[in-house]
Amino acid sequence: MFFRRAQVADSKILSNLAYRSKAYWGYTEDFLQKCKDKDALTVTKDYIEKNSVYLIETDNKVVAFYSFAINEKKLDALFLDPDYIGKGLGKLIWNHLLNKAKELELREFTIDSDPHAEGFYLKMGAQNIGSTPSTVFPERSLPLMKVKVN
């Protein structure tokens, strides 16, 4: 397994991975389609060019990725291939992204967490600091997390 910075050519692969990862949690097709329609699960070439997007590959297959929206000091995405959820890959990615956050001189960052991912983030040391409205469904609240980078 190795990490590398995402290239614009990876945009479709990353978008498909985000969709499969979100679907793992049992969301309805209607819910997932609305996420796609609002580009919440789309990783565009422009997004890759403007943000820090890193992926992990094994056996020539992308199995996870994460991204920072630097200007917002926010972990914008963290998605794993469903076949790798619960197998320790999340912790490996978390360690990589914390090191990357240090390189990017982020002292702290926030996460608009999927409710299903909140437990993982808490286990990794994030703190729940409230809630924030979903960008796709404004009436839906998401856990707002904060991570201090040491």
ZAMARGU-4260 file (C-alpha; in steps of 0.2 Angstrom, whole numbers, plus 5000, padded with zeros to 4 digits):
<rodrens>
0) 5000/5000/5000 | 5006/5017/4996 | 5000/5035/4997 | 5001/5048/4983 | 4994/5064/4978
5) 4979/5063/4967 | 4980/5068/4949 | 4966/5075/4939 | 4965/5059/4929 | 4959/5051/4946
10) 4943/5061/4947 | 4931/5048/4941 | 4939/5034/4951 | 4938/5045/4967 | 4920/5050/4963
15) 4915/5031/4961 | 4924/5027/4977 | 4915/5041/4987 | 4899/5034/4981 | 4902/5016/4985
20) 4909/5021/5002 | 4894/5032/5006 | 4882/5018/5000 | 4890/5006/5012 | 4881/5014/5026
25) 4864/5009/5020 | 4858/5026/5013 | 4844/5025/5000 | 4847/5027/4981 | 4837/5043/4982
30) 4848/5050/4996 | 4864/5045/4986 | 4857/5052/4970 | 4854/5069/4979 | 4872/5069/4985
35) 4878/5066/4967 | 4866/5080/4960 | 4874/5092/4973 | 4892/5086/4969 | 4894/5080/4987
40) 4901/5064/4980 | 4910/5071/4965 | 4928/5074/4965 | 4931/5086/4950 | 4947/5089/4941
45) 4946/5107/4947 | 4944/5101/4965 | 4959/5090/4964 | 4969/5105/4956 | 4964/5117/4970
50) 4965/5106/4986 | 4976/5093/4994 | 4969/5076/4989 | 4978/5060/4993 | 4974/5042/4989
55) 4980/5025/4994 | 4983/5012/4982 | 4986/4993/4984 | 4988/4981/4969 | 4985/4995/4957
60) 4968/4999/4965 | 4963/5015/4974 | 4956/5009/4990 | 4954/5026/4999 | 4957/5044/4998
65) 4955/5060/5009 | 4956/5079/5005 | 4959/5095/5014 | 4950/5111/5010 | 4965/5122/5015
70) 4957/5139/5015 | 4943/5132/5026 | 4955/5122/5037 | 4944/5107/5035 | 4945/5089/5031
75) 4933/5089/5017 | 4933/5070/5013 | 4939/5053/5019 | 4932/5038/5010 | 4937/5020/5010
80) 4932/5006/4998 | 4919/4996/5008 | 4930/4980/5006 | 4943/4989/5017 | 4931/4996/5031
85) 4935/4989/5048 | 4952/4982/5043 | 4964/4995/5050 | 4966/5005/5035 | 4957/5020/5043
90) 4970/5022/5056 | 4984/5021/5043 | 4975/5035/5033 | 4972/5045/5049 | 4991/5045/5053
95) 4995/5050/5035 | 4983/5064/5035 | 4989/5071/5052 | 5007/5071/5046 | 5000/5080/5030
100) 4991/5093/5041 | 5007/5097/5049 | 5016/5099/5033 | 5002/5111/5027 | 5004/5120/5044
105) 4987/5117/5050 | 4986/5118/5069 | 4968/5112/5069 | 4955/5107/5057 | 4936/5103/5057
110) 4926/5089/5050 | 4908/5090/5044 | 4906/5071/5049 | 4894/5059/5042 | 4885/5052/5057
115) 4891/5034/5054 | 4909/5041/5054 | 4908/5051/5070 | 4913/5036/5081 | 4929/5033/5071
120) 4934/5052/5072 | 4931/5051/5091 | 4942/5036/5092 | 4955/5045/5082 | 4955/5059/5095
125) 4943/5072/5087 | 4931/5081/5098 | 4913/5084/5094 | 4910/5103/5095 | 4892/5104/5089
130) 4883/5101/5073 | 4882/5109/5056 | 4869/5108/5042 | 4872/5096/5028 | 4876/5105/5012
135) 4864/5093/5003 | 4850/5092/5015 | 4850/5108/5025 | 4837/5102/5037 | 4849/5087/5042
140) 4862/5091/5055 | 4879/5083/5054 | 4891/5081/5069 | 4904/5095/5068 | 4921/5089/5074
145) 4937/5097/5078 | 4955/5090/5077 | 4970/5098/5085 | 4986/5094/5076 | 5001/5091/5088
</rodrens>
